[in-house]
Amino acid sequence: KPFTTERLAKAFERAWLRTGRERTRFLAVHVAEKIDLLCLDSVAAIHGEDDYSSIEMLDGTRHLHKKTLTALESTLPPCFLRVHRSHIVNMNCLTRLITLEGGGKAAVLTNGTQVPVGRTYTKELSARLIL
């Protein structure tokens, strides 16, 4: 039976929501006329891009997702933490937290990316880190 990519994407999203956040293992992204599944273990960070999200992989490649950060945040497993109003990081990819000039903080990921940490998110990030 023929189907559209939008219908398939909605079916995947419904199935993932039913299985719970801890069991979500992939994100579906539209690429040309197909849907690719991105393994969450390979996602370093997710960045806000207006009404979309940019998914940054460990190898540095990026994929555009049609959902906002807030919508994605509710479906991601607990190892993903929002550290800024425009950034979510995979805590498994966090290598260190650095202090920038002016006192701001940034999370350094295994792929070398520095992600800014907002002041309102610092307390929750610190609570998740083992010091």
N, C-alpha and C positions, 0 to 999 in steps of 0.2 A: 504494500500500500504506500503510495507516495506521501511524503511529509515535508514540511518546511523546516528550515534550520531554527527559526524562532520557536516553533512548536517543540522541537527536540530539546532546545536549550531550557525551555520552561519545564519540560518533563524532568530533565536532569536536576534542575533547581528544586523542584518539589520533592524529588527522591532524596536529595541531600538534606533538606530541611527535616524530613521525617526521620532520618537516621541519627540526628543530633550533631552538635558541634564537634564533639570529640571524634566522630567517625568521618567527618569531612576530610577527604584526602586530595581532592582535585578542584580546580576552578575551570569552568568552561569559558573560552574566549572565541569570538568570531574572527576568523582569518580568511579573507576573501569570501569564497562560497562554502566554507567548511567550518566546523567547530573543532578546536584543539582543546585537549584536556591538559592543564598544567598541574603537575604534582606539587602539592604544597611544601613538600620537603625541599624542593628546588627554588622556592620563593624566598628571596632575601628581605624584601620590603614591598609595601604598596603605598603609592603616592597619590594624593588627590589631584585631579586634573579637571577642574570645574565640576560638571555633572558626571564625569567619568572617573575611572581610576587607572593608574599606570602601574602594572605589576612588574617589578624588577626581579629578574631571575639571578641566581648565583653567578652565572656566566656574564652578567651585565646586560643581557638583552631585556627589552621591555615589550609588554603586550598591553594593549588598551582593553579595558573591561567596561561594559556599559553601565555598571552600578557605581553608586557613590561609595566613598569610604565608610560612611555610616551603615549603609545597606550591607556591605561586605563584612564589616566588623561583627555583625550579629550572626554571621554564618561561619566565621573562622574558628578553628580550634583554639584552646586557651594559650598555646605557645605564641600566638600573635597578640601583640600589645600595641595599643595606640599610644604614641609617645609625643605627638604633636597634632594639632587640628588638621594637618595635611599629610600625616605620615603614620603608617603602621609598620612595625618591624617584627620579623620572626626572631623570637628570643633565642632560638637555637643557633642563629647566625650572628648574635651579638658577641663581639670580642672584647670591647672595652667601652667605657664611658669617659669622654674627655671634656675638659673645661676650655672654652674658647675665650678669646680676648673679649673683655667686657663682662665676663662671668657666665655667659650662656653655656649650655651643655650640648654635646652631640654624641650620638651613638655610632660607634665604628663597627661595621659589619665585616664578615669574613671575606667578602669580595672587595673590600677597601672603601666602600661607600660610607660617607659621613651623613647621618640623618640628624637634623636638629631635634632637640628635645625641648618641648615647651615647659615653661615654669609650672603650669598647673598639672603637668603629667610627671614631673620629676619624683614626687613622693611615691606614686604607685610603681614607677620603674625601680626606684631604690628598694621598695618593699619586695619586689620580685627577684632582686639580685641577692646572691649569697655573698655576704661580706666577711 
